[in-house]
Amino acid sequence: MSKLTLRYQYDASFFDSTQPTDDFGRLSVDVETTRFSGKGGFWVQWQDVKEFGEALSVFPITEDHPVTAQWGFEMQEGDDLILRLEIAPANKRGDLAVRFEVADDLEPHNRARGYFTTNYPDIEVFRDSVARLMNREVEEAILTGR
């Protein structure tokens, strides 16, 4: 079984009205497939994570318009790209490919890249869990696959 796990840690100012609110928090990404695994994280705006989750409600997801999110330094290319998630059609049977790239933000040349397949029902569960994660109702959102 393969899985993608997201965790989000809001900045402390998000909970303290006496401080100026910082919209950036730490997004942690863990991916596991039968052959590869990777862990990484980056400082991202909570609104971006919420929008990524909401974008998963699109049906059907098409090759021309995959659901994509990425974060990193400057141009977000090469070693500047730290996190990238993409969900696109995998085949004509309705399976979806979950493509990922996860790098260590302190040593970005250390990275894992790969994919696994999933389906629309699992995407819907993941979409709901991302919303619950961003509402601080759960500690992680998990997308399962094969």
C-alpha positions in Angstrom: 0.0 0.0 0.0 1.1 3.5 -0.8 0.2 6.7 1.1 0.8 10.4 1.2 0.5 12.1 4.6 0.2 15.8 5.2 0.6 17.6 8.5 0.4 21.4 9.1 1.7 23.3 12.1 0.3 26.8 12.2 2.5 29.7 13.4 2.1 30.5 17.1 0.8 34.0 16.1 -2.2 32.3 14.5 -3.5 31.6 18.0 -2.4 34.7 19.8 -4.4 37.9 19.0 -1.8 40.1 20.7 0.7 39.2 17.9 0.6 40.2 14.2 -0.7 37.1 12.4 1.8 35.2 10.3 -0.1 33.2 7.6 2.9 30.9 7.1 3.1 27.5 8.9 5.1 24.3 8.5 3.6 21.8 6.0 5.2 18.3 6.5 4.8 15.7 3.7 5.5 12.0 4.1 5.2 9.7 1.1 5.5 5.9 1.0 5.3 3.6 -1.9 6.4 0.0 -2.2 9.8 1.1 -3.6 10.3 4.7 -2.4 9.7 6.9 0.6 10.5 10.5 1.5 9.9 13.1 4.1 10.1 16.8 3.8 8.5 20.0 4.7 8.4 23.7 4.0 7.0 26.9 5.3 3.8 27.6 3.3 0.7 29.8 3.7 -2.2 27.9 5.2 -4.5 29.3 2.5 -2.4 27.4 -0.1 -3.0 24.1 1.6 -6.7 24.8 2.0 -7.0 25.7 -1.7 -5.1 22.5 -2.7 -7.6 20.5 -0.7 -10.6 22.3 -2.2 -9.2 21.8 -5.8 -9.5 18.0 -5.2 -13.3 18.3 -5.6 -12.9 18.7 -9.3 -14.4 15.8 -11.3 -13.1 14.6 -13.6 -9.5 15.6 -13.1 -8.1 15.9 -16.6 -4.6 15.6 -18.1 -4.9 19.2 -19.2 -5.8 20.4 -15.7 -4.2 18.2 -13.0 -4.5 19.2 -9.4 -1.1 20.6 -8.6 0.6 22.3 -5.6 4.2 23.2 -5.2 6.4 25.1 -2.8 10.0 26.1 -2.6 12.5 28.8 -2.9 12.6 31.5 -5.6 11.9 29.9 -9.0 10.8 26.6 -7.6 12.9 24.7 -10.1 15.8 22.3 -9.6 17.0 22.3 -6.0 14.8 25.3 -5.3 11.7 23.1 -5.6 11.1 21.5 -2.2 7.5 20.1 -2.3 5.4 19.2 -5.4 2.2 17.2 -5.5 0.2 16.5 -8.6 -2.9 14.4 -9.2 -3.7 13.5 -12.8 -5.4 10.7 -14.7 -3.3 7.5 -14.7 -5.3 5.5 -17.2 -8.6 5.1 -19.0 -10.1 3.0 -16.2 -10.4 6.1 -13.9 -7.4 5.6 -11.7 -5.4 8.6 -10.7 -1.6 9.1 -10.6 -0.3 10.8 -7.5 3.1 12.3 -8.5 5.3 13.7 -5.8 8.6 15.4 -5.3 9.8 15.9 -1.7 13.1 17.4 -0.8 14.9 18.3 2.5 14.6 22.1 2.7 18.0 22.3 4.5 19.8 20.0 2.0 17.6 20.2 -1.1 19.8 17.8 -3.2 18.3 15.1 -0.9 15.0 14.3 -2.5 12.5 11.6 -3.4 10.5 11.6 -6.6 7.9 9.1 -7.7 4.2 8.3 -8.0 1.5 5.9 -7.0 -2.1 5.3 -8.1 -5.3 6.0 -6.3 -9.0 6.5 -7.1 -11.7 9.1 -6.8 -13.3 7.7 -3.6 -9.9 7.9 -1.9 -9.3 11.4 -3.2 -12.7 12.4 -1.7 -11.7 11.0 1.7 -8.4 12.9 1.4 -10.1 16.1 0.4 -12.3 15.9 3.5 -9.3 15.2 5.7 -7.3 18.1 4.3 -10.2 20.4 5.2 -10.4 18.9 8.7 -6.6 19.3 9.0 -6.8 23.0 8.2 -9.6 23.4 10.6 -7.4 21.8 13.3 -9.8 18.9 13.8 -7.3 16.2 12.9 -3.5 16.1 13.1 -2.9 14.6 9.6 -4.5 14.0 6.2 -3.8 10.7 4.5 -4.2 9.7 0.9 -4.0 6.0 0.3 -3.2 4.2 -2.9 -1.5 1.2 -4.5 
